[in-house]
């Protein structure tokens, strides 16, 4: 193929209304986390307390759900950066000072206090389903605790229905107790009190005219822990003004919700002049939000409560200036489509700068962002899912476009005991006449580290925190940090990303495992694809950066539980890869459009007992027979099962899902379609991605941090990036930018600057993220590199 270069991208961000880095800092320096320090799912012999924890940039709070007398609360000396707060995991929660928390009922002279809740009394392993996660992200943690148990001094239990609702912002903790009684009372009161080293708060509700049977009463208390200069609840004062306009310019109601402790604009059944649902949505919902300057200058907590969105399965909120230019101020992405009583809803939370009066445009991208399908990584609530007494923990859902999920992660393991669940396709149909823009399949299930020893059937997560650094729409970025094992035997970190593209789904997963103590493993795998039902895998192929090592047919004579492929070391140069070539969903009346999975190992580094290993080892077992279906596992080197403190394993993985033939792909990428037509059902499709995106990159004026996705730390006003190779819409992110304006990105063709404009509605093909740790911005783009051996890009600040 001839060496070629293609057209420039020019992004003109010159506008006086664009935010400078210091203007974004106040809104992004506040953050929140929630976690279960001792884990959500546990082994039967693990008797550790079920402790729920909140950690923010200002304070920490923990509650033993089995014993409400075990409460801790205190102020924290936490870093400014949301991401940096991952480093200490949940360790600060353990050292919080004791606090006193009281929820008390007085009914006709008899006093009752909450001692526990349903989650603290039910049987394991799924008992914590009654501690329900509604919304969780950078700004807000919203949970409720079902089945509060009130007892009097004699130990007698009150017959009632009661729930504790919890909403945490960076500087405040809002608690709402809702109680319905099973009989009527003449005199009644409800009291709530929190006493800690950080302060004391108390609220009381007196029921003047009697409390009737079945009647619900609620009491809300907000603990304002914000110190000077931090984000608290001061913005709720009378001088605060927030107004919202719908996409057609009509004013929407805005009210302060004391239970959510924020301003809420409710959007119900929004009328759109474009098609909704499962179609190629290329339009946006856009809301003009005007914030008046506040006396305190503190950011305004805001929620747009949308029911329903145009398509809840894939959407990404972007806070822009009035011209639609991304500001870099984060918007939390929380949603649910499982609760039938509420219907699909979308809850984007934000902290809006109020140092001066300004208007923002909240843009919600669905199917496409500009000319390419949008990427999103959301926290998806499980409330209402199958009405099961299980789940309701953290569930992260990624999508490219809005046509179903791309991949899901059960990050509390509240539904299943593995990390990876649904894996699906992009722009795939059942043949040339198949339905477009719908749900797909690529084979269910997988896991990250799976390790067992003599005392633990499986190491489950502890102290696990999640940082939603970027929800999309060009390049998502979410990090996880914690431990595996009841005794914190393995220090764990992960980064998950997906991209805006129009060929096939890719999920980037960087995993790090470091042993904190000696471990003798009975079983261990570093990564797994499998546990798929109703699928068949006729072939398995694996190779390296030079091509195919082996391809084997999976005969129907194999039996469930057998080893099909004994551990084999993948030799040769990276990247290494393995593919379930030709895998498909087994025939049934509800079969979705489907394809197959492949795993690319771009980096494998294990340091064990002082030895360093770079060659991955894989194995494949028969998960099911008739038809044959395989699992594949990535293993430690050389059959090692003994690990010492300090041993580490680092993986840079890419999971892709692929259509079998060209007729199954309906996307616009001609290069990919041409390849499928020439190489149907072939291992060469996986190799094309593995080799083609093993990029050769040189940078001047900055530092290359990562090759794929491409990450560049800028250092000079002009940065040149030379790229060899590239398949699809390759993501590139420039970090360390002083503002979100004045930067122009060019591509050089024979010495000329040529423009590539991927916008459709204006300013809608790049992503901006603010980095509080460095007080700088990041900008992400998706480079169309198909068919070009080499290309040169120049980023200028002008």
BELFEN-V9740 format. One record per residue. D_FIRST is the distance of its C-alpha to the first C-alpha in Angstrom with 1 decimal. Layout:
BEGIN
((D_FIRST) (D_FIRST))
END
This chain:
BEGIN
((0.0) (3.8) (6.5) (8.7) (12.2) (14.4) (18.1) (21.0) (23.6) (27.1) (29.9) (33.3) (35.8) (38.6) (41.7) (45.1) (45.4) (42.6) (44.0) (43.9) (43.6) (47.3) (48.1) (45.9) (47.4) (50.7) (49.1) (46.6) (48.8) (50.7) (49.4) (50.7) (50.0) (51.7) (51.7) (53.9) (54.5) (55.7) (53.2) (53.3) (53.0) (55.0) (56.2) (59.7) (61.3) (59.9) (62.9) (61.5) (62.4) (60.3) (59.7) (57.8) (56.5) (55.5) (54.1) (53.5) (53.0) (56.9) (58.6) (58.5) (60.3) (60.7) (62.7) (63.8) (63.6) (66.3) (68.7) (68.7) (71.0) (68.1) (66.4) (64.9) (63.9) (63.3) (61.5) (58.4) (57.1) (53.5) (50.5) (49.3) (45.9) (45.3) (42.6) (44.8) (47.6) (45.5) (46.1) (49.8) (49.1) (52.4) (54.6) (56.5) (57.8) (59.8) (61.7) (62.7) (66.5) (68.5) (69.2) (71.6) (70.4) (73.0) (72.8) (76.4) (78.3) (82.0) (83.5) (87.2) (87.8) (85.6) (82.6) (79.4) (76.3) (72.8) (72.4) (69.2) (66.8) (65.4) (62.4) (64.8) (66.8) (64.5) (63.4) (60.1) (57.2) (56.6) (59.6) (57.8) (56.6) (59.7) (58.3) (55.8) (52.7) (52.3) (50.0) (48.5) (46.1) (46.1) (49.2) (51.4) (52.5) (54.5) (56.2) (59.4) (61.8) (63.5) (67.0) (68.8) (72.0) (75.1) (78.1) (81.5) (83.5) (84.9) (81.4) (81.7) (78.5) (78.4) (77.4) (74.8) (71.2) (69.4) (65.9) (64.7) (61.7) (59.9) (57.6) (56.4) (55.0) (54.3) (57.9) (59.9) (60.8) (62.2) (64.1) (65.6) (68.1) (68.8) (71.8) (73.6) (77.0) (78.5) (81.9) (83.5) (84.9) (87.3) (86.2) (82.6) (80.2) (76.6) (75.8) (72.7) (72.6) (70.2) (71.6) (69.6) (69.5) (67.1) (69.7) (71.8) (71.3) (73.5) (73.9) (76.6) (77.0) (80.6) (81.1) (84.2) (85.2) (84.4) (81.2) (81.2) (79.9) (76.2) (75.7) (72.7) (73.1) (70.4) (70.6) (67.8) (67.8) (65.2) (65.2) (64.0) (62.9) (61.1) (62.3) (62.2) (58.8) (57.3) (56.3) (59.3) (61.1) (62.6) (60.4) (62.4) (65.2) (66.6) (64.8) (61.4) (60.0) (56.9) (56.2) (53.4) (52.3) (50.5) (47.4) (49.8) (51.9) (54.8) (56.4) (56.1) (58.8) (58.5) (61.0) (61.5) (61.4) (63.5) (62.2) (58.6) (59.9) (57.5) (57.3) (56.1) (54.9) (55.0) (52.7) (54.0) (52.3) (50.4) (50.1) (46.6) (45.6) (42.3) (41.8) (42.2) (41.5) (38.7) (36.6) (33.6) (35.8) (34.1) (37.3) (39.1) (42.7) (43.7) (47.1) (48.6) (50.5) (52.9) (54.4) (57.5) (58.2) (60.3) (63.3) (61.8) (58.3) (57.0) (54.1) (55.0) (54.2) (52.8) (51.8) (50.5) (51.8) (49.8) (50.9) (48.7) (45.3) (43.1) (41.3) (42.3) (39.6) (37.0) (38.0) (37.6) (40.2) (39.1) (41.9) (41.0) (43.0) (44.5) (41.3) (39.2) (37.7) (37.5) (40.2) (39.2) (42.6) (42.1) (43.4) (44.3) (42.8) (45.4) (46.0) (47.5) (47.4) (49.7) (53.2) (54.5) (57.4) (55.2) (52.2) (48.7) (48.9) (46.8) (48.3) (46.5) (48.6) (48.3) (50.3) (50.3) (51.2) (54.6) (55.1) (55.1) (55.1) (51.6) (49.8) (46.7) (44.5) (43.9) (40.8) (40.1) (36.5) (36.3) (33.4) (31.1) (30.9) (29.4) (26.5) (25.8) (28.1) (30.4) (30.8) (34.3) (36.3) (39.9) (43.2) (44.5) (48.2) (49.3) (52.8) (53.7) (51.2) (53.0) (56.3) (55.9) (57.9) (54.8) (51.9) (52.2) (50.4) (47.1) (44.3) (40.9) (38.6) (35.0) (33.4) (30.3) (31.7) (35.3) (35.0) (36.6) (35.9) (32.6) (34.5) (38.1) (39.8) (43.6) (44.2) (48.0) (47.6) (50.3) (49.3) (47.7) (47.5) (43.8) (41.4) (38.7) (39.8) (38.0) (34.2) (32.6) (29.6) (27.9) (27.7) (28.6) (31.1) (32.7) (30.8) (30.0) (33.6) (34.1) (35.4) (33.1) (33.9) (36.0) (36.5) (34.4) (34.6) (32.4) (35.2) (37.9) (38.7) (37.8) (39.2) (38.7) (41.2) (43.6) (46.3) (49.9) (52.8) (56.4) (57.6) (54.8) (53.3) (50.2) (49.5) (49.4) (48.4) (51.0) (50.9) (47.6) (46.7) (43.9) (42.4) (40.5) (38.7) (36.4) (36.7) (33.5) (32.1) (28.7) (29.1) (32.3) (34.0) (37.0) (38.6) (41.2) (43.6) (46.5) (47.7) (47.7) (51.1) (54.7) (55.3) (52.0) (50.7) (47.0) (45.8) (42.9) (40.3) (37.4) (34.9) (33.4) (30.8) (28.8) (26.5) (26.2) (23.3) (22.8) (21.0) (23.1) (25.8) (25.4) (28.4) (28.2) (31.3) (32.3) (35.5) (37.9) (41.0) (43.5) (46.8) (49.9) (52.2) (52.3) (51.3) (51.7) (49.5) (50.5) (47.1) (44.0) (40.5) (38.1) (36.2) (36.6) (35.1) (37.8) (41.3) (39.8) (42.2) (41.6) (38.1) (36.8) (34.1) (33.4) (30.8) (29.8) (26.7) (25.9) (23.5) (22.0) (18.9) (18.0) (18.5) (21.6) (25.0) (27.1) (27.6) (31.2) (33.0) (35.8) (38.8) (41.6) (44.1) (43.2) (45.9) (46.0) (46.3) (44.9) (42.2) (39.2) (37.0) (39.1) (37.7) (34.6) (32.9) (29.1) (28.1) (25.1) (23.1) (22.9) (22.0) (24.1) (24.4) (26.7) (26.5) (29.1) (26.9) (28.5) (31.4) (33.5) (36.8) (39.6) (41.1) (43.7) (44.9) (43.4) (40.0) (37.4) (33.8) (32.2) (29.4) (28.9) (28.5) (26.3) (27.0) (24.6) (26.4) (24.6) (27.7) (30.8) (33.5) (37.0) (39.8) (42.7) (45.8) (44.1) (41.1) (37.6) (35.2) (31.5) (30.8) (31.5) (33.9) (33.9) (36.4) (36.8) (40.2) (41.3) (42.3) (43.6) (44.0) (44.4) (41.6) (40.0) (38.5) (37.3) (37.3) (35.1) (36.2) (34.8) (37.5) (38.8) (38.0) (40.2) (42.5) (44.0) (46.7) (48.7) (47.7) (49.5) (49.8) (46.8) (44.3) (41.2) (38.0) (35.0) (32.2) (29.1) (28.2) (26.1) (27.4) (25.3) (26.5) (24.4) (25.2) (25.4) (24.0) (22.4) (25.9) (27.2) (24.8) (25.9) (24.1) (22.0) (18.6) (16.6) (13.5) (16.1) (18.0) (15.2) (14.6) (18.4) (18.8) (16.6) (17.9) (21.5) (23.8) (21.5) (21.3) (17.5) (18.0) (19.9) (17.5) (14.6) (16.9) (18.3) (15.2) (13.1) (16.2) (17.1) (16.3) (16.5) (18.9) (21.1) (23.9) (26.3) (29.5) (29.6) (29.2) (26.6) (28.7) (26.2) (22.4) (22.3) (23.9) (23.3) (26.7) (27.5) (31.1) (31.6) (33.9) (33.5) (33.7) (30.0) (27.4) (23.8) (21.2) (17.8) (15.5) (12.5) (11.2) (13.3) (14.1) (16.6) (19.2) (19.3) (22.9) (23.9) (27.5) (29.1) (32.6) (35.6) (35.7) (39.2) (39.2) (37.4) (37.3) (36.1) (32.6) (29.6) (26.0) (23.5) (19.7) (18.8) (16.7) (17.2) (20.5) (21.7) (22.9) (21.7) (23.4) (22.2) (25.4) (25.5) (29.3) (31.4) (34.9) (34.5) (33.6) (32.2) (28.8) (29.6) (32.0) (34.7) (36.7) (39.6) (40.2) (43.9) (43.7) (42.2) (43.3) (39.8) (37.2) (33.8) (31.2) (28.4) (25.4) (22.6) (19.2) (16.7) (13.5) (11.7) (8.2) (8.1) (7.3) (10.5) (13.6) (17.1) (20.3) (23.8) (27.0) (30.1) (33.7) (35.3))
END
